[in-house]
Amino acid sequence: MHGETFRDVNVALSTSFRMAEVPAIDAGATRRALVTIAAVRPARSRIQADWVRDLIGHPSRVVDLSGLTRLEARAQCALVRKAVLCRLSDAEAYAILARYSQTPSEKQMSVSGLVAHVSAISPASHHADIFADPLASPVWDLLWRRYLPPRYGDGLSLREIARRTHTSKSSLARLALQFDHDLDKLEQQALSSLEQTFVSNGLCETLTYGSTKILAGP
């Protein structure tokens, strides 16, 4: 890194959305006191030196918030999150929020938006032949399966979704692949748009998603 805050747009987004879940408090007084004491006692054993390095922290190779107070760092991350809402289309913003947001209510809102999006570009009537029960659409389940962390994915295997929605597993697999293709492309477009803004403003170091090859999707 050469002075940029984040190595790339992925790091900027993942850091900024995680920051939203971190309490807005300063470093603990006890920790500051221990760091001060360690600084005035340079003579120490190797074990003590390792402990002090862990206490102070190690420089990151992907994030550089040096020179910023905690509140300033939070403000920078808030601007990154605001860019998602202000610079992207609704569908692109939903895709980025679904991918990076750590807040349950925000993730649920974004998945709801994507349900409406994929339903509009791929109407149920196009897939009516694969639904044994037209009232038991698997779209919600497939999108949650895509965006929920694996540790929360109980009940979202294709076998379980097929049983719950009265849909064949093979049909679900084809639909999931189509959703993944469409949403991967949507996410890449959103990342490319954000990246151009972040790099031009000196927030990120490199362009990763600006190439035609990546934008074309898998």
C-alpha positions, 0 to 999 in steps of 0.5 A: 500500500502507498498511503491508501486506506484500503488495499482494494474495494473488497477490503473497503466494503468488508471493513466498513460494514464490520465497523458498523457493528463495532461499539463507538468507544475509545481504547480501554484505559487499562490497555493504554496504561500497559502500552505506556508502561511497556514503552518506558521499559525497553529492557524485557525478555523475548516473551515480554516483547512478544506480549507487548507486540500483541498488545500494541497490535501488528500493522495490517497489510490491507487496511491503513487507518494510521493517523485517524482517530477512532471516530475519524475511522468510523466516519471514513467507513460510514462514507464507504457504506453511504457510497453503496446507497448513493452511487449504485442502482437499487439492485446493485446496492441490494446485492452489495448489502446482501454480500457485506452487511453484518446487520440482520435487519439490513441483510433481510431488507437487501435479500427482500429487494433481490427477491423482487429483482430476480422475480422481475428479470426471471418471472415465476411463469418462466419456471412454472414447470419446475414448481409442483406447488406454485405457492411454494416458491423457493426463491427466498430460500435460494437467496438466503442460501447464497448470502447467509454465512455457512454457520447459519445455513441450517435447513438451506441445503437443496435437499431440504429446500426441495422437501419444504417447497415441493420442488425437485432437487435437480430443478432447484440446482438449475435455478440456483445456478442461474441466480448465481450467474445473474447475481455474480454479474450484478455484484461485479458491476457494483464493485467495478462502479464503486472501485472506480470512485474509491481509487480515484479518491485515493481510498483504494490502491488498485483496480481489480474489477475494472477489466472487461473480462471480470465484468463479463461474469463467469 
